[in-house]
Amino acid sequence: MQRQLDEKQAELEKEAESEAKLQQLERELQEKDTDVHELRRKLDAIQISYKKEMVKEKAQNKSFQKQLQALRADNELLQRKIRDSSTQSFFLSQKDFFNQDGVTNDPKSIFNYCSQ
């Protein structure tokens, strides 16, 4: 009978030990669940922040593209003006050259110039 009581006592101690381990594991599991929940919350916040940053970057990129397009158009216009003014300058210098030799702007005067 003492033996049965000792076995019963050992069994109760094992059960109490198992119960304590189970409670400890449940607490650890609850802590892990809390940690996972907190990490998910942080991940969600980071993803939202990332999406906002991407929208901001896209808008800025679009703005830069528009500025670049406007600058290219300005550059093209200025290049055209330079070409036009260079051509105009060339013709004006030719006109000055002929005017220095006594030729007037009158187209008929070229005949006078050639007959001299």
C-alpha positions in Angstrom: 0.0 0.0 0.0 2.8 2.4 0.8 4.2 1.5 -2.6 1.0 2.4 -4.3 0.9 5.7 -2.3 4.5 6.4 -3.4 3.6 5.6 -7.0 0.5 7.8 -6.8 2.6 10.6 -5.2 5.2 10.3 -8.0 2.5 10.3 -10.6 1.0 13.4 -9.1 4.4 15.1 -8.9 5.0 14.2 -12.6 1.6 15.5 -13.5 2.2 18.7 -11.6 5.6 19.0 -13.3 4.0 18.4 -16.7 1.3 21.0 -15.9 3.9 23.5 -14.9 5.9 22.8 -18.1 2.7 23.1 -20.1 1.9 26.5 -18.5 5.4 27.7 -19.1 5.2 26.6 -22.8 1.8 28.4 -23.1 3.3 31.6 -21.7 6.2 31.3 -24.1 3.8 30.7 -27.0 1.7 33.7 -25.9 4.9 35.9 -25.8 5.9 34.6 -29.3 2.4 35.4 -30.6 2.7 38.9 -29.1 6.2 39.2 -30.8 4.8 38.0 -34.1 1.9 40.4 -33.9 4.2 43.3 -33.1 6.5 42.4 -36.0 3.6 42.2 -38.4 2.4 45.6 -37.2 5.9 47.0 -37.8 6.1 45.3 -41.2 2.7 46.8 -42.2 3.9 50.3 -41.2 7.1 49.8 -43.2 5.2 48.6 -46.2 2.8 51.6 -46.0 5.8 54.0 -45.6 7.5 52.3 -48.6 4.4 52.7 -50.8 4.1 56.3 -49.9 7.8 56.9 -50.7 7.4 55.1 -54.0 4.4 57.3 -54.9 6.5 60.4 -53.9 9.5 59.1 -56.0 7.2 58.5 -59.0 5.7 62.0 -58.8 9.2 63.5 -58.5 10.4 61.4 -61.4 7.5 62.5 -63.5 8.2 66.2 -62.6 11.9 65.7 -63.6 10.8 64.1 -66.9 8.6 67.1 -67.6 11.4 69.5 -66.7 13.8 67.5 -68.9 11.4 67.6 -71.8 11.0 71.4 -71.4 14.7 71.9 -71.2 15.2 69.8 -74.4 12.6 71.9 -76.2 14.4 75.1 -75.0 17.7 73.6 -76.1 16.3 72.8 -79.5 14.8 76.2 -79.9 18.1 77.9 -78.9 20.0 75.6 -81.3 17.7 76.7 -84.1 18.2 80.3 -83.2 21.9 79.9 -83.2 21.8 78.3 -86.6 19.5 81.0 -87.9 21.6 83.8 -86.5 24.8 82.1 -87.8 23.3 82.0 -91.3 22.0 85.6 -90.9 25.4 86.7 -89.6 27.1 85.1 -92.6 24.9 86.8 -95.1 25.3 90.1 -93.2 29.1 89.8 -93.3 28.9 89.1 -97.0 26.7 92.1 -97.5 29.2 94.2 -95.5 32.0 92.8 -97.6 30.3 93.9 -100.8 29.3 97.3 -99.3 32.9 98.0 -98.5 33.8 97.7 -102.2 31.2 100.2 -103.2 28.4 97.9 -104.1 24.9 99.1 -102.9 22.0 97.0 -101.9 20.5 97.6 -105.3 20.6 94.3 -107.3 21.4 96.2 -110.5 24.5 97.6 -108.9 26.3 94.3 -109.3 26.6 95.1 -113.0 28.3 98.4 -112.1 30.6 96.6 -109.8 31.5 94.0 -112.5 32.1 96.7 -115.1 34.7 98.6 -113.0 
